Each structure stands twice: as structure tokens, then as C-alpha cells.
Amino acid sequence: MKKKYISMLVAFALVICLAVTAMAAGNAAGKNQQGQQTQQTQNAKQNQKGMSQSLGASATVIDEGGFFTPDEIQRISMKLNAVNAKYGVKAGIVTLRRVNGKTADSDAERLLNDPQLGFKNAQNGAVVMVLVKDGRKITVQQNAAMTKMLSKSEGMTYIREQVTPSLKDNKYGDAGIEFANTVEKMLAYYEKEHEPFDPSAGFSIFAALISLVVSGLGGFGVKQYFVGQMSNVTPELAADAYLERDTFKLTDESDTYLYTDVTVTKKSKGGGSRDSSTSSGGSSSSGTF
């Protein structure tokens, strides 16, 4: 009988030991899993922080949308870095897969105000070109400090118009270089003339009118000279003066209606391009490609 009780006590003790061991193992596994999740979260935060640092003030091309090849990114970055160092500005290109905010304009403004990307703290101002793959959108936007050198909406529209042909042909690398070259040209103009670049400055309406008047007078003079050399031509006031009275007689006359030319111009729905001022005092020009 005693042996039976002793066996039962030993079995009960064994069950208790096994239960305690299982609970301890479960707690250890739970803590290990929780520790792994915590470590993964920390690693993600660290990677995000490292990405922000790598895309800091030194980064001029951020290609989230996948528009450029590595060689194109290097080539465009070298050109933009040279322009930025020479004029104390921050000109950059950011591509996106899709619009993150309400519009591409709002995304561009957010990028310009992000201190980690270096646009906000640029010494003489900043300008960014944002390309969005979804919808093929383009926005060129500058902050308030940059408007004194690149002018306002006219300057942004000019930059956008220079790069759009290459974008339409899917020559994204060429478009990036064209962006850098255009910004450099406008900054060089400001440095030389001490006023913003005016895209329409090369065309003078007054000079065009003078050229038109001079060419008209020249053509009239040439015509009069050749008319004067024609001995068989004499001025007459009426057309019938050149007819012999006895050889022509008008018996009937009528007017015949032939056709009407109709020209139809399609009204734009506003999807091509538009200019808008940002709340930060800068300006932007947006469109599609």
C-alpha cells in the first residue's frame, strides 16, 4: 500500500516538474520572439534613419520612381552638384511612383521644406523637379529665396518646357541633364545681369515691327522698279480700258456660291499644364509628359 502511495507521489512530482519546464520554455520562446520583433523594428527605424542621412544635403537625385539608370544618376548628380557648389543653391530631382500627397505640387513643397533633404537650408534658395510615374506628371517648384534669381512662374514654366520633349521621348537621363543645364543658364544670367532670367527677353516686339516696315518698303520699292521697266504697261483707272469695245459684250452675269470653310478648335480641358504659387512664397509649374 505504501509503495502504491509512493509511486503516485513520484508520478505527481514528475508531472509538476514537466509542467514547470514547459512553462519556462514557453516564456523563453515568447521573450525571444518579442526580442526579435523589437530588433526588427529597431533595424527598420535605423535603416530609415540611414536612408534619410544618405538622402541628405549631398543628394541631388532621389529616384524612387525608377526613371534613371545608375550611370544616369551619377552623371546628373555630378552636374547638379557642380551647379549647386558654384551658386550656393540646391537644385535637385526627385522621382516618385505615385503622388503621395494631394497633388504633385504639394509633394514638391513638402520636399522643399524637408530639412533632411537639404533644400530648406540652401544658402541662396532651392528648386526641385518632381517626376511622378503614375500619370506621367511633372512639377518644377522653387522656394521663395530662389525666386529672385529664377523669376516666378515664368521661370518654372521655362524649365518645364525645356525638359518635357525629352521626357515625352522617354529619354529621362537627357531630361535630367537638360534640367541642370537650364538652371545653370538662368543662374549665370542672374549673376551677370543682376536680374531674373526672362524667357521672352530675346524677342522684341518693337524690333519686329521695324523689321516688318523696312521689309514692306523694300518690297514695294522693288515692285515699282520692275513695273517702271515694263514699256507696255500704262496706268488706267478702270479694267475695261484694256478691252476693245467692239470685240466684247457682256450679256449675262451671275454669282455662284461654292463652299464655306469651317475651322473647329478643340477646347482644352485644362490637363496640359498650369502655373501656381505655393503658400511658402515660391512658385511652381506643373503638367504632364
Secondary structure as the mmCIF struct_conf table of DSSP 4:
data_model
#
loop_
_struct_conf.conf_type_id
_struct_conf.id
_struct_conf.beg_label_comp_id
_struct_conf.beg_label_asym_id
_struct_conf.beg_label_seq_id
_struct_conf.end_label_comp_id
_struct_conf.end_label_asym_id
_struct_conf.end_label_seq_id
HELX_RH_AL_P HELX_RH_AL_P1 LYS A 2 SER A 54
TURN_TY1_P TURN_TY1_P1 LEU A 55 LEU A 55
BEND BEND1 GLY A 56 GLY A 56
TURN_TY1_P TURN_TY1_P2 ALA A 57 SER A 58
STRN STRN1 VAL A 61 ASP A 63
TURN_TY1_P TURN_TY1_P3 GLU A 64 GLY A 65
BEND BEND2 PHE A 68 PHE A 68
HELX_RH_AL_P HELX_RH_AL_P2 PRO A 70 TYR A 87
TURN_TY1_P TURN_TY1_P4 GLY A 88 GLY A 88
STRN STRN2 LYS A 90 LEU A 96
BEND BEND3 ARG A 97 ARG A 98
BEND BEND4 ASN A 100 THR A 103
HELX_RH_AL_P HELX_RH_AL_P3 ALA A 104 LEU A 112
TURN_TY1_P TURN_TY1_P5 ASN A 113 ASN A 113
HELX_RH_3T_P HELX_RH_3T_P1 PRO A 115 LEU A 117
TURN_TY1_P TURN_TY1_P6 GLY A 118 GLY A 118
BEND BEND5 PHE A 119 PHE A 119
TURN_TY1_P TURN_TY1_P7 LYS A 120 ASN A 121
BEND BEND6 GLN A 123 ASN A 124
STRN STRN3 ALA A 126 VAL A 132
TURN_TY1_P TURN_TY1_P8 LYS A 133 ARG A 136
STRN STRN4 LYS A 137 GLN A 142
HELX_RH_3T_P HELX_RH_3T_P2 ALA A 144 MET A 146
HELX_RH_AL_P HELX_RH_AL_P4 THR A 147 LEU A 150
BEND BEND7 LYS A 152 LYS A 152
HELX_RH_AL_P HELX_RH_AL_P5 SER A 153 LYS A 168
TURN_TY1_P TURN_TY1_P9 ASP A 169 ASN A 170
HELX_RH_AL_P HELX_RH_AL_P6 TYR A 172 GLU A 193
BEND BEND8 HIS A 194 GLU A 195
TURN_TY1_P TURN_TY1_P10 PRO A 199 GLY A 202
HELX_RH_AL_P HELX_RH_AL_P7 ILE A 205 GLY A 228
TURN_TY1_P TURN_TY1_P11 GLN A 229 GLN A 229
TURN_TY1_P TURN_TY1_P12 SER A 231 ASN A 232
BEND BEND9 LEU A 237 ALA A 238
HELX_RH_3T_P HELX_RH_3T_P3 ALA A 239 TYR A 242
BEND BEND10 LEU A 243 LEU A 243
TURN_TY1_P TURN_TY1_P13 ARG A 245 THR A 247
HELX_LH_PP_P HELX_LH_PP_P1 LYS A 266 SER A 268
BEND BEND11 GLY A 270 GLY A 270
BEND BEND12 GLY A 272 GLY A 272
STRN STRN5 SER A 273 SER A 277
TURN_TY1_P TURN_TY1_P14 SER A 279 SER A 280
BEND BEND13 GLY A 281 GLY A 281
STRN STRN6 SER A 283 THR A 288
#
